[in-house]
Amino acid sequence: MQFRQQYPIDFISLKTHEGRFLIDSAVCGICKSTAIVYDIDLFDLDMIAEIQKLTGKSKEDIIIGLRQTSDMLKKN
């Protein structure tokens, strides 16, 4: 991931707010870790629409990819 090569952040959150696409991260105030896992709705329709704009993929392909990624993360 190009983002991880440029920034020393372990986890990021992708979201939309008021029509804007945002990348968010967090740092633990105690240990300074950036391994903060977000509990977000991966299947938010606004998020899917933004991913469609960025990737040119269909809504269905995006949902399939999100499900596969979610399943993979649950196994680890």
N, C-alpha and C positions, 0 to 999 in steps of 0.2 A: 504494500500500500504506500503510495507516494506520501500521504499525509503523515504516516508513522515515521517515514524516513526524514521528514523535515521537522517534526515536532516530537519531543520526548513524552508522548502521551499514550497510555496503554489502551484506554477505552474512550470512544466518542459516542455522542448521541446525535442522530439526524432528526430534525423536526421542521415543521412549518408553523409560522405564526403570522397572521394578518397578511397572507400572500407572499411571505418571504421564506426562503429556504435557509435554515440555520444549522450550523454544526456547533455542538456544545460539548464541554468537558468539565471535569471537576477535579479538585485536589483535596485530599483528606487534610483537615486542619491539624491533626495530631501527628501522623506519620509522613505526610506529604506525598503519599501514593497517588498515582493517577489511574489506578486500576479500580475505578468506580463503575459499577455496572448499573445501568439505567433500566428501570422497569417501565417500558413504554409500549404503547399499542403499535405493533409493527404493521397492522393492517388498517391504519387510519387512512381514510379516503383522500384527504388533503395531501398526506405524505406520498401516497401512491401516485397521485396526479403530478406532484413535483418530480418524483423519480421518473415518470413517463417523459416529462419535458427534458430532463437531463440526459436520459439514455435512449429515447426514441423507441423503447420497448412497449409492447402492449400491456394493458392492465393485467391480463391473465398471466402473461409471462412473469411480470413483477411479483404477483401473488404467489405463483409457484416457486420462484426463487426465494422469496421471504419465508415460505413454509419450509423449504429445504434447509435454509440457513438456521431457522428456529429449531428444527428437529435436530440438526447437527450440534447446535450449542447445548441443547437439553441433554444430549448423550455424554457430553464432556464434563 
